[in-house]
Amino acid sequence: MIENLHFSLLQAQELDAGAERILNLVTESLPADPVLGFLITLVGKDRAALQLALSNAQGSAHTALIAEKDAARDDAFIVFRTHCESATRRRTKPGHVVAGELLLRHIRTAGYSLHAFGNSRETGALNALLIALETADAKAAVTLLAAGELLSELKEAQSAFELAINDRIDSEAAEKYPALAAARAVLGNRLQLLLSLIDSLNDFDTTNARPELDLLITRINEVIVAILTPARARRTRGENTPAVPVPPKP
């Protein structure tokens, strides 16, 4: 069974990046499926509408700040990636080579050149990478390579970018936000419909004549966990932030 997407927790760019990953999995696993084909097309159109609404909502005086924060996270990613690559060439230190190769596998899975992605896709890719680096093996590799400071800088740069994005959206004129909210809801609901249909196809496959459905559901669930984990963490941080006391009036 496919996990609940809970797209209401996701920022618009996170939902777009997640939708892209899910669509890629579906089209790769079930090419030309007659039942899913029309929904895949509609989800693609919904993504385009969300991207347009997001672009309109973000076209403000904060553009220079966004570009600055994006460049900072690009640099932090490249520095971290380069450090991992350097470790794979330390032939006198076999443990460093193994650790570097492990971290590079995670980087390649997220996107070796993810710094060149569009903002939405890069945000999703970086969040997926940071989650992957939380595994015990990855943490051990980071420690062995003394890459903890570089990884912290990457996390901080990613957080600063997301904060700048949120600030820009929040500062937009009120008439622009409904369009973004509507486009986000349409994409989220349509994506949920697609996932529900895949679940139904799998339920109907009582003889397991289509084992690719089981594999697809497993991979989709991995994506959903990857994109929801930082969103849930962000909500938890917000809930745990103490309210600023208001001084009494004189």
N, C-alpha and C positions, 0 to 999 in steps of 0.2 A: 504494500500500500504506500502511496506517495504521501510524504509529510505535508502538513498544512503550510502553505507558503507564508501566511500572515504578512501580506505585502503592506499592510498599514504601518508596519514598523520600519519600512524601508524608505530611504530618501529616493527622490525621483531617479537620480543617476544610478543608485544601487539597483533599483527595480529594472531599469533599462539594461544594465550590465548583466543582471541575473537572467533576464528574458533572453538576451543574446546567447548566453551559455546553454540555456535549456533548449532553445530552438536548434542550436548546432547539434546537440545530443540527439534530439528527435529526428532531425533530417538525416543524420548519420546512421542512426539505428533503424529507422523505418522510412527509407527513401520511397517516395511516390506512393505512400499509403493513401488510398482513396478516401478513407474516413477522416484522416487528420489533415489532409492537404488544404482544405478550405480554411480550417482554423489557423493553420500555420501562416497562411497568406494574410489573414486578418490580424494576427498578432504582429506580423511584420509591419502592417499599416499602422497599428496602434503604437508601435515603437517609434515610427517616423513622426506621428502626431505628438508624442510625448517629447521627443527630441526638439521639435519645433517650439512647443510651449516652454520647455526648459530654456531654450536659447533666448526666447523673448523675455522670460522672467529674469534671466541672468545678464541681459544686455544693459548694464548700468555703470555708474561711476566706479563700481568696485572691480571693474575688469582688470585694471593694472595690478591690484592686490592679488586677485586670483592668479594672474600670470606669474607673479612673483612667487607665490606659494607653490604653484605647479612646478616652476623651475627648481625650487628648493627640494621638492620631493623627487624630482627626476635625478638631481645630482646625488641625493642621498641613496637612491636605489642603485645608481651606477657605481658609486663608491663601494657599497656593500657587495654588489655583484663582482666587481673587480677584485676585492679582497678574497672572496671565495675562489675565484679563478686562479689567483696567485697561489693559493694553498695547493691546488692540484698539480703544481709544477715543483713542489718541494720534494724531490725524489729521495732525499735523505731522511724525510719524515713521513713514512708510509701512513701513519695515522692522520696526519694533516691532509694527505692526498685523499684518503677515504672520506674524511669529513667535508672537504671542499666539494667533492663529487656529489655527496648526499645533498648538500645545500643547493648546488647548481641544478640538481634534478628538480627540486622544488621551484627554483626560479624559472626553469624552462617550462614547467607545467603551467605556471601562472602567466608566463610570457617573457622570453629572454629580452625582448625589446619593448617591454610594456611601457617604458617611459615615452615611447613614440605613439602610444595609443591616444585616442581622444579622451577628454577628461572623464567622461562617464565610465568608459571601458577600463581606463587605467585605475580608477577608484575601485572598481569591482575586482580587478586583477590583483592589486596591491593588498586589499583586504583578504583575498583568498590566500595569498602568499604568507601574510602575517599569521593567519590561522594555522597554516601548514607548519610554520616554524615554531609553533607552540608544542609540537610533539616532543616526547622525551629524547628521541634520537637527534632531532634537529637542535634542541637546546644543548645537548651534550656537544654537538659539532660546533655550535656557536661559541661555547665556552672554550673548547680546545683551541679554536682559531683566534681566541681573544677578539671576537667580533661583536661582543655585546654592546659596546658603545656605538658602533656603526648601526647596529640593528635598532637601538634606542633612538638614534637620530632619524632613522627611516620612519619609525612609528610616530615620532613627534611631528615630522614633516607631513605625514599623511593626515594626522589629526588636525594640524594647522590648516591644511588645504580644505578639509571638510568643514571646519569652522568658518573659514572665509566664504565657502559656498553657501552655507546656511545663513550667514550674516547678509549676504547679497540678496538672497531670496526674501529674507524677512524685511529688507528695506525697500522692496519694490512697491510700486503703487498698488493699491488694493484691487484695482480692476484687472491686474495681470494674474494675480494668484488663482482665482477660480478656474481659469483656463488650464493652468498647470495641474491643479487638483483634479479636475475633471479628466484630463488626459491620463493622469496617473491611475485613477480609479478604473477607467475603461481598460487600460492595459492589464492591470492587476486582475480584474474580474475575468477578462478573456483568457489570461494565462491560467487562472484557476480552472476555467472550463476545459482548456486543453489538457491539463493534468488529470482532471476528473475523467475525461474521455479515455485517456491512456489507462487509468485504473480500471475503467469498465471493460476495455478490451482485454485486459489481463484477467479480470474476473470471468469473462466469457470463455477464456481459453482454458477450459477445465481439463483438457488432455495434454496441456503443456506443449501444444504443437508449435508455439511461437516462443521459444526460450529467450529470444532477443528482448521480449517485453520485460522479463524479470531483470535482465542486465540493465536495461534502460531505466527502469524504476530505481534500481540501486544507485545508478550514476546521477539521476535527477535528485535523489534524496541527499547525495553528497553535496551537490551544488546548493540545495536549499539550506542545508546546515551551514555551509560555508558563508552564504550571504546573510543569513539571519543571526549568526553568532555575534558579529560586531554590532549589529543593530540592537540586539537584546542587551549587550554590554553597554551600549550608549544609553539605552533607556534606564538601565540600572544605575549608571553613574548619575543621570539626571534626577532619579528618584532619591538618591542618597545625598544629593547636594543640599546642604542646609540652607534654609531661607535666610536672606540678609535681613537682620532686624531693622525695623523702621524706627528712627529716633522719635521721641514724643515731641509734639508741637510745643513751642515755647508759650 
